[in-house]
Amino acid sequence: MRAGSSAAAPGEGGGGAVSRRGSARSSRGPGGGYTANSFRTEGIVLRTHRLGEADRILEILTPDHGIVRAVAKGVRRSTSRFGSVVEPFMHSTLQIARGRKDLHTVSQAQLITPYATWLAADYELFSLAAAMAETVERVTAVDADGAQAQFRLFHGALAALSRRRHTPSLILSSFLLRTLSAAGWAPSFTDCARCGAPGPHRSLAIALGGMVCEDCRPSGSSRPAPETVGLLAALQVGDWGVADAASDLAVREAAGIVGAYLQFHVERRLVSLTVLEQMAQAAPPAPPR
């Protein structure tokens, strides 16, 4: 389905149904606007789950409501015009009817950007997008400002990934670092993470939150290459001039550090960690320092 097209779920949208008693079930109010029983929002589908024979449950990242769970009815039928708009990574405008508790119903959808179509053509890109989506589900925003920032971050990362604006693995590493930072777990790659002494520093302690000075350095700390530390700092703030010039060795070493930092804070196994480990394991051994 092309961008800008729209579809309505079977039996929903339009003028609405009328009950046998004649009471309107339409989601539109007297003035033509939607009532409080539904809301319109921009959203990107993170994941879908099968429901019954023809429906799907969608997990949708929105800028104003965080992650929304909603049923899309009839989208698994081959004749559905609605299905292609609500695939994972599709960016759409959605009309959502409020349901009981936290499960709603998608009544209309209008495609904005077909990220799913572009990403599906490349297995590597699709895998990285899936890793980002899983991270969004696990590292959720805690307030309205956080939800808007998370949406902008994920939207921007998908756009950069689908268009290959930068090395794909760098886009993932930057997204993960910035997501963790937005959640309150920002690592320090300049000043000492423990005492705040100005850097640069040579030692990395994941449990302490990043680079540490010699006085604060615990036993077992690693010593990443200075180029890698500079790359991590650039990825955290989105300095792509520095990031794009990094060597392959620094890119892979940075991926391993980001993966370790993510696992320490999320405290559970994520697919994104496996993706990062695969990138890090492809790196040649680092020279002695």
Secondary structure, DSSP 8 states (H G I E B T S, - for coil): --TT-EEE-TT-STT--B-TT--B--SB-TTSSB-TTEEEEEEEEEEEEEETTTEEEEEEEETTTEEEEEEETTTTSTT-SSGGGGSTT-EEEEEEE--STTEEEEEEEEEEE-HHHHHHT-HHHHHHHHHHHHHHHHS--SSHHHHHHHHHHHHHHHHHHHTT-S-HHHHHHHHHHHHHHHTT---BSSS-TTT---S--SEEEGGGTEEE-TTT--TT-B---HHHHHHHHHHHHT-HHHHTT--HHHHHHHHHHHHHHHHHHH-S--HHHHHHHHHHHTS------
